[in-house]
C-alpha cells in the first residue's frame, strides 16, 4: 500500500480578494481554515453575497473534524451561517471572533445548533490526526491568529491575515518567538497572505491614526464629526472613542454591523468605554453639534449602508449639512472606488467637508514587503504557497520568496480547487476538486447561477420584448394577436412603427408555420425568436430578450 499523503487545497481566496477557505486532508480527516464570503462584482446583478462552493466538503462531511478561524472579518467567517446548513463540525476561534460570529448565527437562527469552542493564542486543538496551535498575530481586528498544524508528514503554517505592529493598541506584538521556534523545528509548507505584497516597507502602526484624529478634532472643534470605518476594526473605533472623550464629545454608533460588533467587543472586554460616553443614535439632537461624534458603516460606499443613507438624505436620525464633517477612515477596496466617489460627491453637494487619504486616517492591517520577508525568515518553510490575493499578488509573492532564496520549484501558485499532495520530502500538484462560487440572492443560496446572471445582464443591457398570440392548432389559424409588449427596449409610444413591424413579422412567421403543418410549440417559438432577433439587430443594433408566449384554444 502506498503511504498516505497530505492534501492541501483552497476553495476560496486565490486569484481573488475574499471568501477565504483552506482545506487540509489526510486519510479520513479533514480540517477547514476560515470560511469567508466576498461581495459581488458589478456584473452580478441583484446578488447580495458570494460564498465558496463547498461541494467537496459536503461529499466528505463525515471526515470534516473542525473549522478553525483565524479572525473575525467577513471574508474569513461570513460564509459560516450558509455552510452550517449542510455540514456542522465544531468551530474553533478566539473570543472576539466567536462573539462576532454568534450574532451572525442568531440572525440565521443557528445559534443553538452550532458548536462553538473558544480558544486563545497558545491553545492547541486536536482534530483527527491534526494538532493545531493558535499563534497571536497583529491585524486590523483584535484576537487574530496564525495557525500551525502538525500533520503526520510535517508542520503546515497558515499565517491568516497579519502585520507586524511593534506598538499595537492592545494584545501585544505578534508572537515572533513562537513562529521562530516552528521555523527552527522545520516547517513543511507555509501558506502566507499576499494582500499587500505590492507595497514596499512596513505597514504603519494603528497608533499612527490617533494623531491624525486629534488634528481633525482640533481643527473642527465646532462641528459634528461623522467617521466611517470598517465595523470590525475594533481598535480604530476604540481610538475614535478615546479621542472623542479627550475633546468632551459623546459617541453614537449607527449601522447594523457596527452596532453588533461594538456591542460584542464592549461585552467581551475588547473595548473600554467610560460611562455615559455612548449615546443612542436617536438622542443625537439632544446635544450640540460640537459635542457629538457619529461612528458609522459605509466607508466602502455600500448602497443602503448608514453613510450612504446620510449622503442621500435617507437616514432617519442623521441629516448632514455644512455644520458636519465626514472622515473616511479606510481605503477603498479594489472595485469599490466608484461607489466611494459617488458618496463623496453627494457629501460635497451638501456642503460637507470630507477627510480621506491625505490625512492618514487609515492604516492597513496587512503585511507589506518587509513584514512578509520577516515571516519567510522566521518560518523558513520547505515549500511555499501564496494565498489571499489576486493572481498578480500571488505571482509577486512568489518573486519575493525567490528573492529570499527559495527555489521556484518549491513555490506553488495555485488556483481555487487545485490540490497539492505532500509527504515529508516532496510536494506536487495532484488534480483538483469541485470549486467555484455560490451566489446568495436574498434567502436563495445557489439558485442563481451563470445562466440566470446572463439573463439579468441581457435584460439590463437590451430589455425585453414579449410576443403573445393565441392559435387554433386544429384549424391552423391565429385566433388573436400577436400582441407586442416591450420593457426596457424602446418607449412604445415613440416607436409605434417599429412595434407594428415586429407584430407583422411575428404574424408572418406563425402563419407560415401553421400553413406548413408545424404545430410543435418549440419550433414555433424559435421561429418567432430568430426572425425578430435578426430584424431588430438590423434596425437598432440591439438584441433584446425575446419571449414568445403562444397559447392554443
DOKE-382562 format. One record per residue (C-alpha): x, y, z; residue number from 1. Coordinates in steps of 0.1 Angstrom, whole numbers, plus 2048, in hexadecimal, padded with zeros to 3 digits. Layout:
BEGIN
<site x="X" y="Y" z="Z" i="NUM"/>
...
//
This chain:
BEGIN
<site x="800" y="800" z="800" i="1"/>
<site x="80C" y="823" z="7F8" i="2"/>
<site x="812" y="83A" z="815" i="3"/>
<site x="7F7" y="854" z="81C" i="4"/>
<site x="7FE" y="877" z="811" i="5"/>
<site x="7F2" y="899" z="81E" i="6"/>
<site x="7DB" y="8AA" z="806" i="7"/>
<site x="7D9" y="8D0" z="807" i="8"/>
<site x="7C0" y="8E5" z="7F3" i="9"/>
<site x="7B0" y="907" z="7F3" i="10"/>
<site x="78A" y="90A" z="7EB" i="11"/>
<site x="78C" y="930" z="7EC" i="12"/>
<site x="7A5" y="94C" z="7F1" i="13"/>
<site x="7BB" y="945" z="7D2" i="14"/>
<site x="7BB" y="95C" z="7B4" i="15"/>
<site x="7A2" y="972" z="7C7" i="16"/>
<site x="79D" y="987" z="7E6" i="17"/>
<site x="785" y="976" z="7FE" i="18"/>
<site x="772" y="956" z="805" i="19"/>
<site x="791" y="946" z="815" i="20"/>
<site x="78F" y="921" z="81C" i="21"/>
<site x="7AC" y="908" z="81F" i="22"/>
<site x="7A9" y="8E2" z="822" i="23"/>
<site x="7C2" y="8C9" z="830" i="24"/>
<site x="7BB" y="8A4" z="82B" i="25"/>
<site x="7CD" y="885" z="837" i="26"/>
<site x="7BD" y="863" z="834" i="27"/>
<site x="79B" y="865" z="844" i="28"/>
<site x="7A0" y="887" z="855" i="29"/>
<site x="799" y="8AA" z="847" i="30"/>
<site x="79D" y="8CC" z="857" i="31"/>
<site x="791" y="8ED" z="849" i="32"/>
<site x="7A3" y="90E" z="850" i="33"/>
<site x="78C" y="92C" z="84D" i="34"/>
<site x="76B" y="92E" z="83A" i="35"/>
<site x="765" y="950" z="82C" i="36"/>
<site x="750" y="963" z="812" i="37"/>
<site x="757" y="97C" z="7F7" i="38"/>
<site x="742" y="999" z="7EA" i="39"/>
<site x="733" y="997" z="7C7" i="40"/>
<site x="743" y="9A7" z="7A8" i="41"/>
<site x="730" y="9C2" z="796" i="42"/>
<site x="725" y="9A9" z="77B" i="43"/>
<site x="714" y="992" z="796" i="44"/>
<site x="6F3" y="9A4" z="793" i="45"/>
<site x="6DD" y="99F" z="7B2" i="46"/>
<site x="6F6" y="989" z="7C4" i="47"/>
<site x="6FB" y="991" z="7E9" i="48"/>
<site x="719" y="97B" z="7F2" i="49"/>
<site x="731" y="961" z="7E4" i="50"/>
<site x="73D" y="943" z="7F7" i="51"/>
<site x="754" y="925" z="7EF" i="52"/>
<site x="746" y="906" z="7DE" i="53"/>
<site x="74A" y="8EB" z="7F9" i="54"/>
<site x="73E" y="8CD" z="7E4" i="55"/>
<site x="75E" y="8BB" z="7ED" i="56"/>
<site x="758" y="8C0" z="813" i="57"/>
<site x="734" y="8B6" z="810" i="58"/>
<site x="73E" y="895" z="7FE" i="59"/>
<site x="757" y="88F" z="81A" i="60"/>
<site x="743" y="89D" z="837" i="61"/>
<site x="74A" y="87E" z="84D" i="62"/>
<site x="76F" y="886" z="84B" i="63"/>
<site x="76E" y="8AB" z="855" i="64"/>
<site x="77B" y="8AD" z="878" i="65"/>
<site x="77C" y="8D3" z="87E" i="66"/>
<site x="77A" y="8F6" z="870" i="67"/>
<site x="796" y="90C" z="87E" i="68"/>
<site x="792" y="932" z="87C" i="69"/>
<site x="7B0" y="94A" z="87A" i="70"/>
<site x="79C" y="969" z="881" i="71"/>
<site x="779" y="979" z="87F" i="72"/>
<site x="779" y="98B" z="85E" i="73"/>
<site x="75C" y="985" z="845" i="74"/>
<site x="774" y="976" z="82B" i="75"/>
<site x="77E" y="95C" z="845" i="76"/>
<site x="75E" y="954" z="858" i="77"/>
<site x="741" y="962" z="843" i="78"/>
<site x="738" y="941" z="831" i="79"/>
<site x="735" y="92C" z="850" i="80"/>
<site x="70F" y="931" z="855" i="81"/>
<site x="709" y="924" z="832" i="82"/>
<site x="723" y="908" z="835" i="83"/>
<site x="714" y="8FB" z="856" i="84"/>
<site x="6F4" y="8F3" z="844" i="85"/>
<site x="706" y="8D6" z="832" i="86"/>
<site x="723" y="8CD" z="849" i="87"/>
<site x="725" y="8D3" z="86F" i="88"/>
<site x="748" y="8CC" z="87D" i="89"/>
<site x="755" y="8DD" z="89D" i="90"/>
<site x="761" y="901" z="897" i="91"/>
<site x="780" y="90D" z="8AA" i="92"/>
<site x="788" y="932" z="8AD" i="93"/>
<site x="793" y="94D" z="8C6" i="94"/>
<site x="77A" y="95F" z="8DC" i="95"/>
<site x="774" y="97D" z="8C6" i="96"/>
<site x="773" y="969" z="8A6" i="97"/>
<site x="758" y="952" z="8B4" i="98"/>
<site x="746" y="970" z="8C4" i="99"/>
<site x="743" y="980" z="8A2" i="100"/>
<site x="739" y="95E" z="892" i="101"/>
<site x="71F" y="958" z="8AD" i="102"/>
<site x="70B" y="977" z="8A3" i="103"/>
<site x="70B" y="96B" z="87F" i="104"/>
<site x="6FF" y="948" z="889" i="105"/>
<site x="6E3" y="958" z="89D" i="106"/>
<site x="6D6" y="96A" z="87D" i="107"/>
<site x="6D5" y="948" z="86C" i="108"/>
<site x="6C6" y="936" z="88B" i="109"/>
<site x="6E4" y="91F" z="88D" i="110"/>
<site x="6F2" y="929" z="8AF" i="111"/>
<site x="6E4" y="90A" z="8C0" i="112"/>
<site x="6F0" y="8F0" z="8A6" i="113"/>
<site x="713" y="8FF" z="8A0" i="114"/>
<site x="730" y="8F0" z="8B5" i="115"/>
<site x="746" y="90E" z="8BE" i="116"/>
<site x="765" y="907" z="8D3" i="117"/>
<site x="77A" y="925" z="8E0" i="118"/>
<site x="7A0" y="924" z="8DE" i="119"/>
<site x="7BB" y="93D" z="8E4" i="120"/>
<site x="7DE" y="943" z="8D7" i="121"/>
<site x="7F3" y="925" z="8E2" i="122"/>
<site x="7D6" y="90D" z="8E2" i="123"/>
<site x="7DA" y="8EC" z="8D1" i="124"/>
<site x="7BC" y="8DB" z="8C0" i="125"/>
<site x="7BD" y="8B6" z="8B7" i="126"/>
<site x="7A8" y="8AD" z="899" i="127"/>
<site x="7AC" y="88A" z="88C" i="128"/>
<site x="7D1" y="886" z="883" i="129"/>
<site x="7D7" y="8AB" z="884" i="130"/>
<site x="7E4" y="8BF" z="8A1" i="131"/>
<site x="7DE" y="8E4" z="89C" i="132"/>
<site x="7EE" y="901" z="8B0" i="133"/>
<site x="7E0" y="924" z="8AF" i="134"/>
<site x="7FC" y="93F" z="8AE" i="135"/>
<site x="7F6" y="963" z="8B6" i="136"/>
<site x="7FA" y="97C" z="899" i="137"/>
<site x="7F2" y="9A1" z="894" i="138"/>
<site x="7D6" y="9AA" z="87B" i="139"/>
<site x="7BC" y="9C5" z="878" i="140"/>
<site x="7A5" y="9B1" z="88F" i="141"/>
<site x="7AD" y="9A5" z="8B2" i="142"/>
<site x="7B3" y="980" z="8BA" i="143"/>
<site x="7C2" y="977" z="898" i="144"/>
<site x="7D7" y="957" z="896" i="145"/>
<site x="7ED" y="943" z="87F" i="146"/>
<site x="7E8" y="91E" z="881" i="147"/>
<site x="804" y="904" z="882" i="148"/>
<site x="7F7" y="8E1" z="879" i="149"/>
<site x="80B" y="8C2" z="882" i="150"/>
<site x="803" y="8A6" z="868" i="151"/>
<site x="811" y="883" z="864" i="152"/>
<site x="829" y="890" z="849" i="153"/>
<site x="834" y="8B1" z="859" i="154"/>
<site x="829" y="8D4" z="864" i="155"/>
<site x="813" y="8EA" z="84F" i="156"/>
<site x="812" y="90F" z="859" i="157"/>
<site x="7F4" y="924" z="84E" i="158"/>
<site x="7FB" y="948" z="856" i="159"/>
<site x="7D8" y="956" z="853" i="160"/>
<site x="7D8" y="97B" z="84E" i="161"/>
<site x="7F3" y="98D" z="861" i="162"/>
<site x="80B" y="9AA" z="865" i="163"/>
<site x="827" y="9B2" z="87C" i="164"/>
<site x="81C" y="9CE" z="894" i="165"/>
<site x="837" y="9D5" z="8AE" i="166"/>
<site x="820" y="9EE" z="8C0" i="167"/>
<site x="7FE" y="9DE" z="8BE" i="168"/>
<site x="7DF" y="9ED" z="8CE" i="169"/>
<site x="7D8" y="9CD" z="8E1" i="170"/>
<site x="7E3" y="9A9" z="8E3" i="171"/>
<site x="808" y="9AB" z="8E0" i="172"/>
<site x="81F" y="9A7" z="8C2" i="173"/>
<site x="81D" y="98A" z="8AA" i="174"/>
<site x="82C" y="96A" z="8BA" i="175"/>
<site x="84C" y="96A" z="8A5" i="176"/>
<site x="85D" y="953" z="8BF" i="177"/>
<site x="844" y="937" z="8BA" i="178"/>
<site x="845" y="93B" z="894" i="179"/>
<site x="86B" y="939" z="896" i="180"/>
<site x="869" y="91A" z="8AB" i="181"/>
<site x="855" y="909" z="891" i="182"/>
<site x="86E" y="915" z="877" i="183"/>
<site x="88A" y="905" z="88B" i="184"/>
<site x="877" y="8E5" z="88E" i="185"/>
<site x="86F" y="8E4" z="869" i="186"/>
<site x="850" y="8EE" z="856" i="187"/>
<site x="846" y="8D9" z="838" i="188"/>
<site x="82E" y="8F1" z="828" i="189"/>
<site x="826" y="916" z="82E" i="190"/>
<site x="805" y="925" z="822" i="191"/>
<site x="80A" y="94B" z="824" i="192"/>
<site x="7F4" y="968" z="81D" i="193"/>
<site x="7FC" y="97E" z="7FF" i="194"/>
<site x="7E5" y="99C" z="800" i="195"/>
<site x="7FF" y="9B7" z="804" i="196"/>
<site x="81C" y="9A6" z="7F3" i="197"/>
<site x="81E" y="9C2" z="7D9" i="198"/>
<site x="825" y="9DC" z="7F4" i="199"/>
<site x="848" y="9E3" z="7FF" i="200"/>
<site x="854" y="9E8" z="823" i="201"/>
<site x="840" y="9E2" z="843" i="202"/>
<site x="81B" y="9E7" z="84A" i="203"/>
<site x="817" y="A05" z="862" i="204"/>
<site x="80B" y="9FF" z="885" i="205"/>
<site x="7E7" y="A04" z="88E" i="206"/>
<site x="7F2" y="A1E" z="8A7" i="207"/>
<site x="7FB" y="A35" z="88B" i="208"/>
<site x="7D6" y="A3B" z="884" i="209"/>
<site x="7D2" y="A4A" z="8A7" i="210"/>
<site x="7E7" y="A69" z="8A0" i="211"/>
<site x="7D4" y="A6F" z="87F" i="212"/>
<site x="7B3" y="A6C" z="891" i="213"/>
<site x="7BE" y="A85" z="8AB" i="214"/>
<site x="7C8" y="A9E" z="890" i="215"/>
<site x="7A6" y="A9B" z="880" i="216"/>
<site x="792" y="A9E" z="8A1" i="217"/>
<site x="7A7" y="ABD" z="8AA" i="218"/>
<site x="7A2" y="ACD" z="888" i="219"/>
<site x="77C" y="AC6" z="888" i="220"/>
<site x="774" y="ACD" z="8AD" i="221"/>
<site x="753" y="ADF" z="8A4" i="222"/>
<site x="746" y="AC5" z="88C" i="223"/>
<site x="736" y="AA3" z="890" i="224"/>
<site x="74E" y="A87" z="885" i="225"/>
<site x="742" y="A68" z="872" i="226"/>
<site x="75C" y="A4D" z="86E" i="227"/>
<site x="757" y="A2F" z="857" i="228"/>
<site x="76D" y="A11" z="85B" i="229"/>
<site x="76C" y="9EB" z="859" i="230"/>
<site x="754" y="9DE" z="875" i="231"/>
<site x="76D" y="9C2" z="87E" i="232"/>
<site x="78A" y="9DA" z="884" i="233"/>
<site x="784" y="9DA" z="8AA" i="234"/>
<site x="7A6" y="9EC" z="8B1" i="235"/>
<site x="79C" y="A08" z="899" i="236"/>
<site x="77B" y="A0D" z="8AA" i="237"/>
<site x="78C" y="A0D" z="8CB" i="238"/>
<site x="7A3" y="A29" z="8C0" i="239"/>
<site x="786" y="A3D" z="8B3" i="240"/>
<site x="775" y="A39" z="8D5" i="241"/>
<site x="795" y="A42" z="8E7" i="242"/>
<site x="799" y="A62" z="8D2" i="243"/>
<site x="775" y="A6B" z="8D7" i="244"/>
<site x="778" y="A68" z="8FC" i="245"/>
<site x="797" y="A7E" z="8FB" i="246"/>
<site x="784" y="A99" z="8E9" i="247"/>
<site x="765" y="A96" z="8FF" i="248"/>
<site x="74E" y="A85" z="8E5" i="249"/>
<site x="733" y="A6B" z="8E8" i="250"/>
<site x="735" y="A4E" z="8CF" i="251"/>
<site x="718" y="A3F" z="8BB" i="252"/>
<site x="71A" y="A1F" z="8A8" i="253"/>
<site x="706" y="A18" z="888" i="254"/>
<site x="705" y="9FC" z="86F" i="255"/>
<site x="6F9" y="9D9" z="878" i="256"/>
<site x="71B" y="9C8" z="875" i="257"/>
<site x="72C" y="9E4" z="888" i="258"/>
<site x="713" y="9E2" z="8A5" i="259"/>
<site x="716" y="9BC" z="8A7" i="260"/>
<site x="73C" y="9BB" z="8A7" i="261"/>
<site x="741" y="9D8" z="8BF" i="262"/>
<site x="727" y="9C9" z="8D6" i="263"/>
<site x="73A" y="9A7" z="8D5" i="264"/>
<site x="75C" y="9B8" z="8DA" i="265"/>
<site x="750" y="9CC" z="8F8" i="266"/>
<site x="73F" y="9AE" z="907" i="267"/>
<site x="75E" y="998" z="903" i="268"/>
<site x="775" y="9B3" z="910" i="269"/>
<site x="788" y="9BA" z="8F0" i="270"/>
<site x="77C" y="9DF" z="8F1" i="271"/>
<site x="77C" y="9F5" z="90F" i="272"/>
<site x="762" y="A11" z="90F" i="273"/>
<site x="75F" y="A2A" z="92C" i="274"/>
<site x="73B" y="A2D" z="93B" i="275"/>
<site x="723" y="A44" z="929" i="276"/>
<site x="738" y="A48" z="90A" i="277"/>
<site x="724" y="A32" z="8F2" i="278"/>
<site x="702" y="A40" z="8EA" i="279"/>
<site x="6E5" y="A32" z="8D5" i="280"/>
<site x="6E4" y="A3F" z="8B1" i="281"/>
<site x="6C1" y="A4A" z="8B8" i="282"/>
<site x="6CD" y="A63" z="8D2" i="283"/>
<site x="6E8" y="A75" z="8BE" i="284"/>
<site x="6D2" y="A94" z="8B9" i="285"/>
<site x="6D1" y="A99" z="8DF" i="286"/>
<site x="6F5" y="AA4" z="8DE" i="287"/>
<site x="707" y="AC1" z="8CD" i="288"/>
<site x="718" y="AB7" z="8AC" i="289"/>
<site x="73B" y="ABE" z="8BB" i="290"/>
<site x="734" y="AA4" z="8D6" i="291"/>
<site x="72C" y="A86" z="8BF" i="292"/>
<site x="740" y="A6D" z="8AC" i="293"/>
<site x="72E" y="A54" z="896" i="294"/>
<site x="73F" y="A33" z="88D" i="295"/>
<site x="72F" y="A23" z="86F" i="296"/>
<site x="732" y="A07" z="855" i="297"/>
<site x="734" y="A0F" z="830" i="298"/>
<site x="759" y="A17" z="82B" i="299"/>
<site x="758" y="A02" z="80B" i="300"/>
<site x="73A" y="A15" z="7FC" i="301"/>
<site x="723" y="9F7" z="801" i="302"/>
<site x="700" y="9FF" z="7F5" i="303"/>
<site x="6E8" y="A01" z="812" i="304"/>
<site x="704" y="A03" z="82C" i="305"/>
<site x="6FF" y="A1D" z="847" i="306"/>
<site x="717" y="A36" z="837" i="307"/>
<site x="707" y="A31" z="815" i="308"/>
<site x="6E5" y="A39" z="823" i="309"/>
<site x="6F3" y="A58" z="834" i="310"/>
<site x="702" y="A64" z="814" i="311"/>
<site x="6E2" y="A60" z="801" i="312"/>
<site x="6CC" y="A6E" z="81D" i="313"/>
<site x="6BC" y="A4D" z="824" i="314"/>
<site x="6C8" y="A47" z="848" i="315"/>
<site x="6AC" y="A49" z="861" i="316"/>
<site x="6C2" y="A58" z="87D" i="317"/>
<site x="6DF" y="A6B" z="86C" i="318"/>
<site x="6DB" y="A88" z="855" i="319"/>
<site x="6FC" y="A96" z="848" i="320"/>
<site x="704" y="ABA" z="841" i="321"/>
<site x="721" y="AD2" z="83E" i="322"/>
<site x="723" y="AD0" z="864" i="323"/>
<site x="730" y="AAC" z="861" i="324"/>
<site x="750" y="A9C" z="855" i="325"/>
<site x="754" y="A78" z="849" i="326"/>
<site x="774" y="A65" z="84F" i="327"/>
<site x="779" y="A46" z="839" i="328"/>
<site x="791" y="A31" z="84F" i="329"/>
<site x="798" y="A17" z="835" i="330"/>
<site x="7A6" y="A11" z="812" i="331"/>
<site x="78E" y="A07" z="7F6" i="332"/>
<site x="790" y="9E1" z="7F0" i="333"/>
<site x="799" y="9DB" z="7CB" i="334"/>
<site x="778" y="9DC" z="7B8" i="335"/>
<site x="767" y="9F4" z="7D0" i="336"/>
<site x="777" y="A14" z="7C5" i="337"/>
<site x="758" y="A20" z="7B1" i="338"/>
<site x="741" y="A19" z="7CE" i="339"/>
<site x="757" y="A2D" z="7E6" i="340"/>
<site x="75A" y="A4A" z="7CD" i="341"/>
<site x="735" y="A4B" z="7C9" i="342"/>
<site x="730" y="A50" z="7EE" i="343"/>
<site x="74B" y="A6A" z="7F0" i="344"/>
<site x="73B" y="A7E" z="7D4" i="345"/>
<site x="719" y="A7D" z="7E5" i="346"/>
<site x="729" y="A88" z="806" i="347"/>
<site x="73A" y="AA6" z="7F5" i="348"/>
<site x="719" y="AB0" z="7E5" i="349"/>
<site x="70B" y="AB3" z="809" i="350"/>
<site x="728" y="AC9" z="812" i="351"/>
<site x="738" y="AAE" z="828" i="352"/>
<site x="75E" y="AAE" z="829" i="353"/>
<site x="76D" y="A8C" z="824" i="354"/>
<site x="78E" y="A80" z="833" i="355"/>
<site x="79D" y="A61" z="821" i="356"/>
<site x="7BF" y="A54" z="818" i="357"/>
<site x="7D3" y="A74" z="81A" i="358"/>
<site x="7CF" y="A75" z="840" i="359"/>
<site x="7DD" y="A53" z="84A" i="360"/>
<site x="7BC" y="A48" z="859" i="361"/>
<site x="7C1" y="A24" z="84F" i="362"/>
<site x="7DC" y="A0A" z="851" i="363"/>
<site x="7DA" y="9E7" z="842" i="364"/>
<site x="7D8" y="9C7" z="856" i="365"/>
<site x="7ED" y="9B3" z="83D" i="366"/>
<site x="812" y="9AD" z="83B" i="367"/>
<site x="827" y="9C1" z="822" i="368"/>
<site x="846" y="9B3" z="812" i="369"/>
<site x="85E" y="9B6" z="82F" i="370"/>
<site x="846" y="9A5" z="847" i="371"/>
<site x="841" y="989" z="82E" i="372"/>
<site x="866" y="985" z="82B" i="373"/>
<site x="868" y="983" z="851" i="374"/>
<site x="84D" y="967" z="851" i="375"/>
<site x="861" y="954" z="837" i="376"/>
<site x="881" y="958" z="84B" i="377"/>
<site x="870" y="94D" z="86B" i="378"/>
<site x="85F" y="92E" z="85D" i="379"/>
<site x="877" y="923" z="841" i="380"/>
<site x="85F" y="90A" z="832" i="381"/>
<site x="869" y="8EE" z="81B" i="382"/>
<site x="84B" y="8F5" z="804" i="383"/>
<site x="837" y="915" z="800" i="384"/>
<site x="814" y="91D" z="7F3" i="385"/>
<site x="80A" y="942" z="7F1" i="386"/>
<site x="7E5" y="948" z="7FA" i="387"/>
<site x="7CC" y="964" z="7FF" i="388"/>
<site x="7D0" y="979" z="7E0" i="389"/>
<site x="7CA" y="97E" z="7BB" i="390"/>
<site x="7E0" y="96C" z="7A3" i="391"/>
<site x="7F8" y="98A" z="7A0" i="392"/>
<site x="7FC" y="989" z="7C6" i="393"/>
<site x="803" y="964" z="7C6" i="394"/>
<site x="81E" y="968" z="7AB" i="395"/>
<site x="82E" y="985" z="7BC" i="396"/>
<site x="82F" y="971" z="7DC" i="397"/>
<site x="840" y="955" z="7C9" i="398"/>
<site x="85A" y="96D" z="7BD" i="399"/>
<site x="85F" y="97A" z="7E0" i="400"/>
<site x="865" y="957" z="7ED" i="401"/>
<site x="87E" y="951" z="7D1" i="402"/>
<site x="890" y="971" z="7DB" i="403"/>
<site x="892" y="963" z="7FE" i="404"/>
<site x="8A5" y="945" z="7F0" i="405"/>
<site x="889" y="92B" z="7EB" i="406"/>
<site x="88A" y="915" z="7CC" i="407"/>
<site x="86E" y="91C" z="7B3" i="408"/>
<site x="868" y="8F6" z="7B2" i="409"/>
<site x="85D" y="8F7" z="7D6" i="410"/>
<site x="844" y="913" z="7D1" i="411"/>
<site x="820" y="90B" z="7C6" i="412"/>
<site x="809" y="925" z="7B8" i="413"/>
<site x="7E8" y="913" z="7B8" i="414"/>
<site x="7C5" y="91A" z="7AD" i="415"/>
<site x="7A5" y="914" z="7BF" i="416"/>
<site x="79E" y="8EF" z="7C2" i="417"/>
<site x="7C2" y="8E4" z="7B9" i="418"/>
<site x="7D0" y="8C9" z="7CF" i="419"/>
<site x="7F3" y="8C7" z="7DD" i="420"/>
<site x="7FF" y="8A5" z="7E9" i="421"/>
<site x="81C" y="8A4" z="803" i="422"/>
<site x="831" y="88B" z="815" i="423"/>
<site x="84F" y="892" z="82B" i="424"/>
<site x="865" y="899" z="80D" i="425"/>
<site x="850" y="8A3" z="7EF" i="426"/>
<site x="834" y="8B9" z="7E4" i="427"/>
<site x="822" y="8B5" z="7C2" i="428"/>
<site x="802" y="8BF" z="7B1" i="429"/>
<site x="7E7" y="8A4" z="7B1" i="430"/>
<site x="7C9" y="8AE" z="79D" i="431"/>
<site x="7AC" y="8C2" z="7AB" i="432"/>
<site x="78B" y="8C0" z="7BE" i="433"/>
<site x="769" y="8D0" z="7B6" i="434"/>
<site x="76C" y="8F5" z="7BE" i="435"/>
<site x="75F" y="917" z="7B4" i="436"/>
<site x="746" y="930" z="7C2" i="437"/>
<site x="723" y="92D" z="7CF" i="438"/>
<site x="70D" y="94C" z="7CC" i="439"/>
<site x="6F6" y="958" z="7E7" i="440"/>
<site x="6D7" y="96C" z="7DC" i="441"/>
<site x="6C1" y="974" z="7F9" i="442"/>
<site x="6B9" y="953" z="80A" i="443"/>
<site x="6C3" y="93F" z="7EC" i="444"/>
<site x="6E4" y="92D" z="7EE" i="445"/>
<site x="6F1" y="920" z="7CD" i="446"/>
<site x="6D0" y="923" z="7BA" i="447"/>
<site x="6DF" y="940" z="7A5" i="448"/>
<site x="6FA" y="932" z="78E" i="449"/>
<site x="70C" y="93E" z="76F" i="450"/>
<site x="6EE" y="939" z="758" i="451"/>
<site x="6D8" y="94F" z="76E" i="452"/>
<site x="6F3" y="969" z="771" i="453"/>
<site x="6F7" y="968" z="74B" i="454"/>
<site x="6D1" y="96E" z="747" i="455"/>
<site x="6D2" y="98B" z="760" i="456"/>
<site x="6EF" y="99C" z="74E" i="457"/>
<site x="6DC" y="997" z="72D" i="458"/>
<site x="6BD" y="9A7" z="73B" i="459"/>
<site x="6D1" y="9C3" z="74A" i="460"/>
<site x="6E3" y="9CB" z="72A" i="461"/>
<site x="6C9" y="9C6" z="70F" i="462"/>
<site x="6A7" y="9C1" z="71F" i="463"/>
<site x="68A" y="9A9" z="718" i="464"/>
<site x="670" y="9A4" z="6FD" i="465"/>
<site x="653" y="98C" z="704" i="466"/>
<site x="63F" y="97F" z="6E6" i="467"/>
<site x="61D" y="972" z="6F1" i="468"/>
<site x="607" y="95F" z="6D8" i="469"/>
<site x="5EA" y="946" z="6DA" i="470"/>
<site x="5E7" y="92B" z="6BE" i="471"/>
<site x="5CF" y="910" z="6B5" i="472"/>
<site x="5E4" y="8F2" z="6AD" i="473"/>
<site x="5C7" y="8DE" z="69E" i="474"/>
<site x="5BC" y="8FA" z="687" i="475"/>
<site x="5E0" y="906" z="682" i="476"/>
<site x="5D7" y="92B" z="687" i="477"/>
<site x="5E2" y="947" z="69E" i="478"/>
<site x="5C4" y="94F" z="6B4" i="479"/>
<site x="5D2" y="96E" z="6C5" i="480"/>
<site x="5F1" y="983" z="6C4" i="481"/>
<site x="60E" y="983" z="6C1" i="482"/>
<site x="60F" y="99E" z="6DC" i="483"/>
<site x="631" y="9AE" z="6E3" i="484"/>
<site x="63C" y="9B9" z="706" i="485"/>
<site x="65D" y="9CC" z="709" i="486"/>
<site x="670" y="9D2" z="729" i="487"/>
<site x="692" y="9E3" z="72B" i="488"/>
<site x="697" y="9E2" z="705" i="489"/>
<site x="686" y="A00" z="6F6" i="490"/>
<site x="66A" y="A18" z="701" i="491"/>
<site x="64D" y="A0A" z="6EE" i="492"/>
<site x="63A" y="A2A" z="6E8" i="493"/>
<site x="658" y="A38" z="6D6" i="494"/>
<site x="65F" y="A18" z="6C3" i="495"/>
<site x="63C" y="A0E" z="6B6" i="496"/>
<site x="649" y="A08" z="693" i="497"/>
<site x="665" y="9F0" z="6A0" i="498"/>
<site x="64C" y="9DD" z="6B6" i="499"/>
<site x="634" y="9DA" z="699" i="500"/>
<site x="650" y="9CA" z="684" i="501"/>
<site x="657" y="9B2" z="6A1" i="502"/>
<site x="633" y="9A9" z="6A2" i="503"/>
<site x="631" y="9A3" z="67D" i="504"/>
<site x="651" y="98D" z="67D" i="505"/>
<site x="644" y="978" z="69A" i="506"/>
<site x="622" y="974" z="688" i="507"/>
<site x="634" y="969" z="668" i="508"/>
<site x="64A" y="950" z="67A" i="509"/>
<site x="62D" y="940" z="68D" i="510"/>
<site x="616" y="93F" z="66E" i="511"/>
<site x="632" y="92F" z="659" i="512"/>
<site x="638" y="915" z="674" i="513"/>
<site x="613" y="90C" z="677" i="514"/>
<site x="610" y="90A" z="650" i="515"/>
<site x="62D" y="8F2" z="650" i="516"/>
<site x="61E" y="8DC" z="66A" i="517"/>
<site x="637" y="8E6" z="685" i="518"/>
<site x="624" y="8E2" z="6A6" i="519"/>
<site x="641" y="8DB" z="6BE" i="520"/>
<site x="643" y="8F8" z="6D7" i="521"/>
<site x="669" y="8FA" z="6D9" i="522"/>
<site x="66C" y="8FD" z="6B3" i="523"/>
<site x="652" y="918" z="6B1" i="524"/>
<site x="662" y="92C" z="6CE" i="525"/>
<site x="685" y="928" z="6C0" i="526"/>
<site x="679" y="934" z="69E" i="527"/>
<site x="66B" y="954" z="6AD" i="528"/>
<site x="68A" y="959" z="6C2" i="529"/>
<site x="6A3" y="954" z="6A6" i="530"/>
<site x="690" y="96B" z="68D" i="531"/>
<site x="68B" y="987" z="6A6" i="532"/>
<site x="6AF" y="985" z="6B2" i="533"/>
<site x="6BD" y="98A" z="68F" i="534"/>
<site x="6A4" y="9A6" z="687" i="535"/>
<site x="6A9" y="9B9" z="6A7" i="536"/>
<site x="6CF" y="9B7" z="6A5" i="537"/>
<site x="6CE" y="9C4" z="681" i="538"/>
<site x="6B8" y="9E1" z="68C" i="539"/>
<site x="6C6" y="9EA" z="6AE" i="540"/>
<site x="6E8" y="9D7" z="6B2" i="541"/>
<site x="6D9" y="9C9" z="6D3" i="542"/>
<site x="6CE" y="9A7" z="6DD" i="543"/>
<site x="6B2" y="9A8" z="6F6" i="544"/>
<site x="6A7" y="988" z="707" i="545"/>
<site x="689" y="97B" z="6F2" i="546"/>
<site x="66F" y="967" z="705" i="547"/>
<site x="654" y="957" z="6EF" i="548"/>
<site x="634" y="94C" z="702" i="549"/>
<site x="61F" y="937" z="6EA" i="550"/>
<site x="5FE" y="927" z="6F7" i="551"/>
<site x="5E6" y="90E" z="6E8" i="552"/>
<site x="5C0" y="910" z="6EC" i="553"/>
//
